Every structure is written in structure tokens, then in C-alpha cells.
């Protein structure tokens, strides 16, 4: 298990990442990871009520599906978080089939509003989570034919979510963050070139990771966003 403590967006965060136990089904392994993460959060004075983002990793498509289902059963109601899920055999150093990354935030005010917002119609993951004047958007995808088409589609979807969430009132280029997960057979320079043309995005606030695949066969990338709201 890897635990990282850091400060961002004027808040304190705890990030936990680990591979599941090998030799068991991906959903059971994910359930075990959540229990271990829960204990680690308690050691920092936090709980699942502080979680803002969850990334599920599967060695293959079936493992990703099982792990995602396990996450959906554990983080429910107001504990729902911004989420994404990926297929990537290279993410694993062991023979595990499932892995988990969890991000938790300590609010300035213990009574800060926590508001999970669903898509309309609802999906099995959130559109975004508002918590203590910070907003965490789930991973957004597109089923357009090419990477050149998918990137603008995803950025448009994020912009729409920002408008609904109140995120357009802040300068995203100064305070926002994007995480791009790109399928390994695609060209990252194509994505960088498109993002560089967007005035609301600071290239220095974007990080990139390569994966093998996503929930949908047509998806070539998935982008998460984090920003401020009033």
C-alpha cells in the first residue's frame, strides 16, 4: 500500500493506492482493499465521508467490471465519489487482478456541504462531487470515431459539467487540474496539441497516464477534472 499526504487547492489530501490480493476474484479483492483503506483513513482522522475520488484498476476487462461493481456497492448515497475505471496490465507488479486508488480530502469546515450529483438520466457513476467549495468530476469519455474527435467531445462535456456545477465562476487555468488517461496505442502529442489550443486549460496543470482500455471498446481516452466552485 502506498500512502501520500499532500496539499492542493488550499486543502489537505490523503491518497492511497494498492493492488488487491492475488488468487481471488477481482470484486472480492476490491472489497478487501476498501476495508484496508478505511482503516488507513481512520489513522489520519478521516473516513469514507472524506473520499472525493476513486480509480478502479483491472488487469483485464472482466476484472475491471467486477471491481467497478464492488466499488458501486460500497460507496453509496452521500459517500458516492467522482470515479473512473481502467484496464491496464502494466499497472500491476503482482499477480493481482484488481487495484484501487482513493483520494480523500480534509475540509476546512467539518460541517462542509458534501453533494454528489448524478447524471440525468443516472449512470452507475457520478457526474461530479461538490465538497467544501471544491468540485471533483468523474472521468469523461467519448465514442467518436477518432482521437481528434474524442478530445474536443470530452472537453465539451467537462465544460458543460463545470457550467452546471458552478465551476465556470473560477479561472480553471489557474486553479484547475486535468488528468488524462490515454489508450496505449494512441499518440499523446495529439492530445497535448488540442489541449494547448484551449485558453481555459494550463498545460502545466495536466498529467498523463497510459492504459490498455476503458469501460467502452470505442473509448480512446478518459479525462478527469478537479476545480473550484462558489
N, C-alpha and C positions, 0 to 999 in steps of 0.2 A: 504494500500500500504506500502510495506517495501522498504526502500532505504538504500543501503550500499555503502560507499565510501572506497576504499582500494587501496593499491599499490602492484603490482605484475609484474614480468618480466621487472622491471625498468620503468613501465608505471603506470599512474593513471587510475582507473576504477570506473565506476558507475554501480551498479547492482540494478535493480528494479524488484520487484515481487508483484503480486496482483491477487486476484480472481476476476472473472467477476461479473457483476450484475446478481442476480438470477431472474428467471422468464422470461428470454428472451432466444432466440436461441443462441447456442454457437458461431456462426460466428458473430452475432451482438454484443455479449458480448466481443469477442476478438477485434473487430473493436473499440469499446469504450475504451478498455484497451490501445490500441495503441495510441489513442488520448490523454489519460491521461498521458501515459508515455512520449509522445512527449513534453507535457507541462513541465513535471518534468525534462526532459533532458535540455530544454531551461533554466531552473533555474540554471543549472550547466554549462551553456555556451556551451552545446552540442546539437546535433541533430541526426536524424536517420543516417546521414552520418558518425557518430562515432560508430554506433552499430556494434558489431562483432559477437554476438551470440544470438539466440532466442530459448527458450524452450517453447513449447506449451503443456498445460496440459488439458486433457479431463476427465470428470467423467466416461464416457463410450466410447465405440468405435465410435459411431456416433458423439459424441461431439468432440472427437479428430479429426475426419475427417473434420468437419465443421470449427473448429478453425484453423486447418492447412491450409485450403483453404483461410481463411481470411488473414492469415499471408502472404501467397504467393501473394495475390493481393496488399498488402500494401508495402512490401519490395521487390522492383523490380529494375532491372538494376544494377547500381553500388551500390545501397543500399542493395543488397542481402547479407545475413549473413550466417555464419555457423549455422545450425539448427538441431533440433531434436524434437520429439513429443512423448508423453507418455499418457497412460491410468492409472489413479490412483485415486480412490475414496477417499483414505485416505489423499491425498494432500490437500483436501478441508476442511475448517472449516465452510463453509456456504452451502447454497443450490445451489450455482453456478455450472454450468456445464463446464465452461472453465476457464483456468487460464494462466498466461503468466509470464515468466522470461526473462528479457532483459539485456544484458551486453553491455556497451559502453566503449570505450577507448579514452583517450585524447592523441593524438600523440605528440611526441616531436616537430615535424615539421608540421605546419598547412597544408603544401602542400605535405605531405607524400603520397606515392602511395597507392591507395586502389584498389585491384584487386580480384574480385570474380572469382573463377574458377569452371566451370561446370564439371560434369561427362561427359564421352563420351561413349554412347550417353547421352544426357542431361536428368536429372531427375527433379522432382519438388522441389529439394533442391540442394544446392551446394556441391561440393566435399570439398572445403575449401575456406577460405578468407585470402588473404595476405594483411596486413595493417601495415605500419610503421615497417617493419622488424619483425613483429610477424605474426604467422600463426594460424588460428583457423579452425580446422577440424570439419565437421558435425559429427553427431552420425553415427557410422558404425555398421552394423548388419550382421548376417549370418543365412541361413536357413538350416544349417547342422542338423543332427538328434539329437545330444546330446550337453549338455553344454560343455563337454570335447572337442568336435569338434568345437563348435562355437567360443570359446575363441581364439584358435590359428588362426582360419579363420579371425576373426575381427582384431587381431593383425597384421596379414599378410597384410590385406587391408590398415591398418593405415601406416605400413611401406612402402608400395607402394606409398601411397599418400605423405608421407614425402619425398620419393626419387624424385617424380615429382615436389614437391613444393620447394625443396632446403633445406628441414629440416634436411637432413642427415649430413649436414656440421656442425651441433651443437650437443653437448652432451646432449641428451634428458634426461638422468638420472639426470643431474644436473639442467637443466632449464625447462624441460617439465612437463606437468601435464596431468593426465588422470582422467576422470570422468566416472565411471561405473554405469550403470542403470541396475539393475538385477530384473528379474521377481520374485515376492514374494515367489513363490513355489520352487525356486531353492536355492542351497547351496552356500553361498558366500565364504566359505572356499575353494571350488573347484576353483573358480576364483582366489583367493589370491594365492593358491599353484601354479597355472600355471603362473601367473604374476611374482612370485618370481623367476622363472627359467629364466626369460628374463633379460639379462645383461643390456639392454638399458632402463630398467624401474626401477625407485626407488620406492619401496613400500610406502615410506613416501609421495610421490607425487601423490598418487592415493586416490580418495574419492569414496564412495559407497552410492547408494541410491536404495531403493526398490520401485518397481512399479507393477501395475497389468498387464500391457501389452504394446504392441507396434503396429506399423502400420501393421506388418505381424503376422499372427497367430503362425508361427513357431519360431519367434524370442524369445530367452530366455534372451538376454541381448543386450544392446547398449552401445558403448563406444565412448566418445568424447575425443579429444586430443587438446592440445594447446602447441605451442613451438616457437622457433626462426628460422628465415631464414636470409640469407645474403641479 
